[in-house]
């Protein structure tokens, strides 16, 4: 049951990135980081910018799942998996918020 949450989290991250991809259209590069004044400090190709957090999600959730092993009833991995999923979704939302703010300026 816990792994269903991991798949659901990855699906949410992928959908958010896909929707952002439709919004940015044919831009070649997107900002990846902003300074304290809200100005982009560096850019990456669009596919890297939008695929970064979902890819990190796959890697981190796989590490959490493997590190807790197959034994038990799954509750030992539930808390870390939910925590990681919530942080990843929050990071994606913050990134998309900053991206929207940058593109509308």
N, C-alpha and C positions, 0 to 999 in steps of 0.2 A: 504493500500500500504506500509506503514511503517513496518508493521509486516512481510511482504514479505522480507524486508531487514534483519530483525532479523533471520528469518528462513534461508536465504541465508548465513548469517554470520556463523550461527551454522553449516550449511552444509560444509562450507569452513573449519572451525576449525576441524570438524570431519574427513574430507577427508585428511587434513594435518597430523592429528594424525594417521590415518590409514596407510597412505603412510610411515610415520616414523616407524610404527610398522612393516611393511614389511622389512624395511631397517635394523632394529636392530636385526631381526631374533629371536633367542631363548634366548636372554639375560634375566636374572631374575630380574636385578635391573638396574635402570638408574639414573644418577645424576639429582638432582632437583635444586641445587644451587651451584654457583661457587664463590670462593674468588677473590680478586683483582689480584691474580697471575694466574688466570685461572684454578685453581685446584678445583675439586668438594669438597664440604664441607659435603654433605650428599646425600644419595641415597634413592630411593623409588622403590617399585615393578613396573615393566614395565607398567602394566595396570593403576596404579595410576599416574605415571609420564606422560603418554600420554593422559590420560583422564582428567587431572586436569584443564587445561584451557578451554576445551569445557564445562565441568561441571560448572565452574565459569561463563562462558558465558550464560548458561541457567539461572542460578540464577540471575545474574545481569540484563540481558535483561528482565526477568520476573518482577523484581523489578521496572525497569524503565517503563515498560508498565503499571503496576498496579498503580504506583505512579502518572501517568499522566491521568489516568481514561479513560473511553470510550467516553467522550464528545468531541465535536469539530470535526474538519476535519482531525485530525491526525498530523497536522503540529507542534503542541506543543510537541509531542513526537519524531518527526523526528530528530531534532538536537541531543538530548541526545542519541537516538538509534544509529545514524550514528557514533557519537563520541565513544560510548562504543564499537561498532563493530570494528571500526578502531583500537582502542587500543588493543582489544583482538587479532585481527589478527596480529598486529605488535608484541605483546607479544609472540604469538605462533611461529612466524617466528624467532624471536630472540632466543627463547628456542631451536628450531630445529637447528639453526645455531650453537649455543654453543654445542649442543649434537653431531652434526656432527663433529665439531672441536675436541671434546673430544674423539670420537670413532675412528677418523682417526689418532690420535696421538700415 
